Amino acid sequence: MAKAEKSIEIEVSREKLLSVITDFARYPEFIPDMQKSEILSHDGDVWVVKYTISIIKTIIYTLKLVATPPTGLTWTLVDSNLMTLNSGGWRLDDLGENRCRANYFIEIQLGRFVPKVITTKLAEVSLPKTLQQFKSRAESLFR
């Protein structure tokens, strides 16, 4: 099992950042490892989304995501070809003057026969890049 938590300051309001975070269908446009993102259902602040990513191996997983505007979003794993656990979320802190701090946390466990390097890359190596990708996306759309 791998856990990670990182934060980054972003020059947009947390409401605008949350709109980028919940625009799941557009993830492949700005997250290079993301091959596909498909919204299976959406009801208010609850989504079920199927993702396909390629990090050494192709990983397909479905998450249930629940937003709590404007403060963040959490998710839990519904199904996966390789993951046995994927939970986490975003906590968004208002810093005033059209700025926020995005706190991203994740806990992942892959199946017994999946090399540990993949779990480590997902939780620890990709996380700082993912935060930067969301920062760049939000600031390019709203600044």
N, C-alpha and C positions, 0 to 999 in steps of 0.2 A: 504494500500500500504506500502511496506517496501523497503527501500533503504539501501545499504551498499557499502562501499569502503574500501579496504585493500591493503596493499603492502607487498612484501617480496623480499629479495635479494636472488638471485639464482646463483650458481657457474657454469653457462654455458652461452654462448653467447645468445643474444636475438633471433638470427636466429635458433639456436638449440631448444630453448624453444618454439618458434613459431611452429616448426615441431612437437613437442609433443602436443601442443594445437590443432593443426589441424589434428591430428591423431585420429579423432573422434571415429572410429570403435573400438579403443583399450581402451576407457574410462572405460568400465566395469572391465578391468584388474587391475586398480589401484584406482578406486573410488568406495568404498564399497556400497554406496546407489544406484549406477547406475546398474540397472538390464540389460538394453539393450541400444544400441546406433546404429542406422541404417542410413547410408548415403543414402538419397533418390535421390539426384542429386549433381553433382559436375561439375562446369564449371570455369576453371581458379582458381581465388581466391574467388569464391562464392560456398557455400555449402548449401544444405537444409538437415537437420539432424533431425531424430525423436528419442527422448529419452524416456526411461521409468525408473523412479526412485521410490524408496520406502522410504518415510519419513512419518511415521505414516499411510499415505494412499499411494496408487499407483497413481503417477502422470505421465501422458503421454503428451508430448508436442513436437512440431516441431518448430525449429528455422531456420531462414535464417541467415547465418554467412558470413561475408565479411572480408577477411584478407587484410591488408595493409602492406605487408612485407617491412622492418623487424620490423616495429614499433607497430604492434598489430592486433587487430581483434575486430569487433563489431557484435552484433546480435540483431534481432528483432523476436518477436513471430509471427508464421504463424498460428498455431492451437494448441489447448489443451483441455483436458477433464476437467481441473479445473482452469487453469490460464486465466486471462483476459489481463494481461500485463507481459511481460518478455523481458526486454531490458538491454543491458549492453555491456561489452567488456573487453579487455585486452589492456593496454598501456604498452609497453616495453621500458624501458630506458637503454641505453648502459652505463655500468659503467667501461668499459675497462677491459683488462686482463681476458677475458673469463667470465665476470660477467654481470648480468643485474638486474634491479629492475622490478618486475612484479607488475603492478597496476591493480587490478581487481575491476570492479564496476558493480553493478546490481540494477535493480529496478523491483520489482515483485508485482503483485496484483493477488490474487486468487478470485474465485467467492464468492458471498455474503454468501453462506451457508457453507463455508469452515472455520473451526476454525482458529482464529488469530495465535494460537500457531504454526500451520504449516507454515504460511507465515513467522513468526519470525524465525523459525528454518531454513527455506530455505535461507533467506537473511543474518541473523546475526550469527547464531550458526554454520551452515555448512561452511560458507565462510572461516574462518581461517583454518579449516580442509582441505578444497578443495585446498587452496593455498599450504599447506604443502604437500598434495598428488602430486600436479604438480611439486613442488620443488624436492621431493624425486624421482619421476619418471625421470625427466630430468637429475638430477645429477647421478642417477644410470645408465642411458644410455650413458652419454657423459663425465663422469669424469674418 
